[in-house]
Amino acid sequence: MIRSMTGFASVAREDENAAVGVTIRAVNHRFLDLQLRLPPGLASTEGRLRAAVQRHVARGRIEVSVSVQLRQPPAPEVELNEPFVRRLTEALARARDEGLVSGALTPGDLLRLPQALVIREAAKDTEGAEGGGAGPLAEAALEDALVALNEMRAREGAHLQEDLEARRALIADLLEQAAVAAEHGRAALETRLAERVRELAREVPGDPAAIAQEIVRVAARSDISEEVVRFRAHLAHWAALTAAEEPCGRKLDFLLQEMNREINTIGSKADGEGVPALVVAVKAELEKVREQVQNVE
């Protein structure tokens, strides 16, 4: 199945406790490279979220961002600097005894002293102590986002498949042309060799059977039938891979390497008018396919 490695999805879910947003960005990568950004309170769900991504995605660089907004923010934390207040109280008591100040230390006085009180926002417990918290909500939102991501990647993959199928048909046609031209070239080589041997036989007698065997042996060096059969098998394998449900990007990449080896061998062995140009055309198409396959999951 052809599915692009690039895509984007954004999903929001909410309930009475929290609102969760999940954003996924996917780009090309040789393997699966998952970058997961979570709020601290969802750290315990990281393993399950990673497993969910791995169920839906085979390879690519996947960036997942999860945000959580609680419906009822926690009350701020207030910390009293007791040693400071105690020393301050003692100093004020001495000052009152000496008649330097009057009155007692009030809460308003403490609020005006930054050293006396530390007020900070409470850590958000996005897991929640009751009702399951935001964890299950985040997992459900991620599943929705992954489905949407794969729908987008499948749509783009359909366009990729059209292009790849057209190139596969073109490569198959070029190969058949090269095979025919190479066969004509091999036959022409046998004819040239036979004529040359007949010319030499007038001057140097020899065993006709041995000469005929040698002609066949020399001509066989340009026989590419084995390479053509293997190349055809690779083309059939290509079609089977793109029609299957499993991701096929890495397999196609390997298959293209094998096809390049076969066409290089064909180019070095085949003899015939037009064969070099056809081999160059096949190699050029294979390179275009290889670049396109870098986008396939």
RALIN-V227889 format. One record per backbone hydrogen bond with DSSP energy under -1.0 kcal/mol. CO is the residue of the C=O (numbers start at 1). NH is the residue of the N-H. If there is no record, write none. Layout:
co={CO:CO}
nh={NH:NH}
This chain:
co={3:7:9:11:13:17:18:19:20:21:22:23:24:25:26:27:31:33:35:37:39:40:42:43:45:46:47:48:49:50:51:53:60:61:62:63:64:65:67:69:77:79:80:81:82:83:84:85:86:87:88:89:90:91:92:93:94:95:96:106:107:108:110:113:116:118:120:124:126:134:135:136:137:138:139:140:141:142:143:144:145:146:147:148:149:150:151:152:153:153:154:155:156:157:158:159:160:161:162:163:164:165:166:167:168:169:170:171:172:173:174:175:176:177:178:179:180:181:182:183:184:185:186:187:188:189:190:191:192:193:194:195:196:197:200:200:207:208:209:210:211:212:213:214:215:216:219:220:224:225:226:227:228:229:230:231:232:233:234:235:236:237:238:239:240:248:249:250:251:252:253:254:255:256:257:258:259:260:261:262:263:264:265:266:272:274:275:276:277:278:279:280:281:282:283:284:285:286:287:288:289:292:293:295}
nh={297:26:24:22:20:71:15:69:13:67:11:65:9:63:7:61:60:62:64:66:42:43:45:46:49:50:51:52:53:54:55:57:33:27:35:25:37:23:21:19:120:118:82:85:86:87:88:89:90:91:92:93:94:95:96:97:98:100:99:110:111:112:113:116:81:79:77:126:134:138:139:140:141:142:143:144:145:146:147:148:149:150:151:152:153:154:155:156:4:157:158:159:160:161:162:163:164:165:166:167:168:169:170:171:172:173:174:175:176:177:178:179:180:181:182:183:184:185:186:187:188:189:190:191:192:193:194:195:196:197:198:199:200:201:203:204:211:212:213:214:215:216:217:218:219:220:222:223:228:229:230:231:232:233:234:235:236:237:238:239:240:241:242:243:244:252:253:254:255:256:257:258:259:260:261:262:263:264:265:266:267:268:269:270:275:278:279:280:281:282:283:284:285:286:287:288:289:290:291:292:293:295:296:5}
